[in-house]
Structures are given as C-alpha cells and as structure tokens.
C-alpha cells in the first residue's frame, strides 16, 4: 500500500500567518498614545506612565491602585488602533487578487488570537463589505467589457 499526500488539505504556510507576521500590520511602528493605552486598558490616563511598542505586543508601564509602577505586555488587538489599521488594510484591497490572501489571513487572525468582540465584529464586517464591493465592481467591469 502506498501513501499519497492529499494536496487539497495541505495549505501553504503563508496562509497561516497573522496580520503582523504577514506584514499587513506593523504595530511596532505605531505611536500609541497614553490616551489610547488608557482606553484599551480601561483605566484613567493619569495612571499610564509609558507605552513601549514591540513587534507583537506593547509594553505599558502604569500605576496600580496603590500608586506603584507596574508593567505588562498587552496585545495590540485590544487597541482601537488595531481595528482602524486592519480596516484600512482591508479597504486598500481593490481587487480579488489582493483581497483573497488577506481574507485568509484575517480569518486566521480572528480564529487564533483573542479579540474584544466589538473589534473582531467590526473587522469581519469590513472584510465582508469589501469582498462584496470588489465582487460587484468585477461583475460590473465584465458587463461593460
């Protein structure tokens, strides 16, 4: 008996990347403000001391309720900026050739990382709307050809 590899179930590794690993989003380049950090972490802005962007997470130095400095890593996916940048990336895709790989990446990201529900829903809705828009434009361009 010979073993056969099922080509249909094998996915190329580039489709199993996050939005950051794929290069669609580069949060380490964002200038996250203390106000943005305070909103994401649901704490008063006067408790945020410093924000350090890293490649896959952001370090926030903040004051705990006793006034002591603490620091912790937080996912960029908690920040409103993540939602804005992801939606902007989706909106930049003007054809199916560019949008299709991003669709796979967004789906992977939403399935494999924790997101606030409202942010995940907004990104997914933007993706579905863009797919619909691109498909409609393609259909119209074929009718005019």
N, C-alpha and C positions, 0 to 999 in steps of 0.2 A: 504494500500500500504506500503510495507516495503522498507526501504532504503538499498541499497547494496553499499558497498565501492568498487570502481573499483581498484583492486590490480595492474593492469597493469600501471596505471597512477601515482601510488604512488612510489616516488623514495626515497631510503634510504637517510638519512641525510648525510652520509659520502660521497656521490657522489656530494653533493652540497658545496664542500669546495674549498677554494682557494689553490694555491700551498703552501702557508705558513701555513694556518690552518691545512692542511692535513699532514704537516711535510716533504713534499718533498723538500722544500727550507727553509733554515734558515738564512735569510739575516742579522739578528741581530748579527750573528757570523762573518760576513764578515768584513774584514778590508778594507773599502772603502777609497781609497786614495784621496788626494786633486785633483790630476790629473783626476781621474775617475769622481769626482764630477764636475769638470770644464767642462769636455767633455759632461757629461749628461745635464748640465745646460747651455751649450753653452756660457761660459764666460771664461775670462783669468784665468789661475790657480793662479795668484798672488792676485786675488780677493777672493779666498777661504781661510777662516780663520781656520775653524774646521769642522769636519764631525763627527756626533754622530749617530751611528746605533741604531735603536729601533726595536721592534718586527715587526711592519708592515710598518713603514716609516723610513726615515732617516732625521735627522735634519742637515741642512747645515747652518753654520754661514759664511756670506760672506760680502764683502764690496760693497755697492751700488755705483752708478756712482759718487756720491758726496764724497765717501770715508768713509761713515758712516757704522757701523756694523749693519747688519740685520740678522735675522734668520728665517727659514721657514722649514716646513715639505715638503718632496718630496717623491713620490712613488719610490720604488726600481725598478719598471718596466721601469723607464726612463734610467736606468743604463745598460751599456753593460754587466756588471757582471751578471745581471738578465738573460739575453739571454744566456750567457755562461753556467751558472749553470742549467738553465732549460733544455738546450740541453744535458748537461752532465747527468742529471737525466733521460731523455728520453733514451739516449744511454745505460744507465746502465740496462735497462729492457731487459732481454734476452729471455723472453717467454711471451706468451699471458696472462698467469695468472697474471703477474705483470704489464704488459703494459696496459691491458684493463682498470683497475681502474684509472691509470694515464691519459689515453686518456680522460676519462670523466672529470677529474679534470682540465686538460689543456684546454679543450673546455670551461668549466665553467669559468675559469680564463680569457680566451681571450674574452668571451662574457660579463663579468661583470666588468671588470676593463679597464681603459684607458691605451693603449699601443701605443708607436710610431709604425707606420705601419711597418717599416722595421723589428723591433724586433718581432712583432706579426707574420709577414710572415715567418721569419727565424725559430721561434719556431714551427709553424704549419708545415712547410716543413720538419723539423727534425722529428716531430711526424709521419707524413705520410710515410717518408722514413723508420723509424724504424718499423712501422706496416708492411710495405711491406717486410722488411728484416726478421722479425720474422715469418711472414706467409710463406715466401719462405723456410726458414730453417725448419719449421714444416712440410711442404709438402715434402721436401727432406728427412727428417728423417723417415716419414711414408713410402716413397718409398723404403728406404733401410731396413726397418724392415721386 
